[in-house]
Amino acid sequence: MPTLRSQIFKLYFRARNSRLPLDRPIPDQRETMDRRGHQLLPMAEGMLASSVDAFGVPSEWIDLQDTRSDRAFLYLHGGGYFIGSCQSHRGFVSQIAKASGCRALLPEYRLAPEHQFPAGLLDARAAYRFLMTQGYSPAQIIVGGESSGGGLTLALLQTLRDEGMPLPAGAVLLSPWTDLSGTGDSLHTRARSDPWLRPAGIPIVADRYRGSSPTEHPLVSPLYSDLSGFPPLLIHVGNDEILLDDSTRLATRARSAGVDASLKVWKGMWHAFHAFYPWVPEARQAHREIGEWVATRMETGAVPEKVPEARNDSISRRSYRRRSAQLGSAPQSRAAATEGSSSLDRQQDQRQLGGLAARR
């Protein structure tokens, strides 16, 4: 049974969102998400955020003060591929990282419509490669994200597998957006119960990201991909969200491909409810369950006794309060990386990924 507190919040959330137009200017939506995430989603106790350049992708390390976990969680934020940043998500990701006992890497991948597919995927792959150069073996890495970040996680797994790169120990998918075509029945059957997403918004956001690529492209809509060889998946989804079928169909296809896929449908919950932990008890319970699953996955892999000291890892151990004001906005950090970083040859990666996509 959903808690009374979560259902009261859900009613408030629906009333507020129902008044918002779908065509709000993108800069306004980005500013709102960054501001609310920064102001309303607190960091987990003892966790710090520090900036790092992950092969040209502006990112943040999020971990406990004066410690370095031998486990890493590459978290790809949601936001429909067009909003979201470290500022909007660092508090939320710190909760997931602490529950999982991992050091989190939160990259600010390039956003649509300025940077359409496959720009975000290239940046996600660069961040994964960066983790491996920091001394983390694949058995020490979990990849995950919510909403579009969950879809991007699945696209990353496809890319790593098809390029012969080692895969992580597992993937955590929170309300993943896996079908940009919007063919799931829940898009309509859950339209009245979903307090956040509206069916009419799905094609608008999908077109911003996919550019000239078809919505059925397996790296755009991972539901249509070959999932064989994937690592274990943990899938959480709300029973009252229009993207419910994106998760249930994913779990069915993954299991048919021989993948260990754990699916939990949360009664009375909505899209990416995990991010509402200050108000929703189920979100905090979900964090604990994610942590337990991650711990189980990590125990199955061989972990080196000592993690090698990272190169090019300029972590400043300042308090979050001091650091947060200095980390800057997503546009600022992206501009700085574009102007000053040459660590990642994106043109070469673009050619390689383009060839991969063309073979599908």
Beta strands, then each sheet from edge to edge (+ up, - down):
strand 1: 47-54
strand 2: 57-64
strand 3: 72-76
strand 4: 103-107
strand 5: 141-146
strand 6: 170-174
strand 7: 233-238
strand 8: 261-266
sheet 1: 1+ 2- 4+ 3+ 5+ 6+ 7+ 8+
end
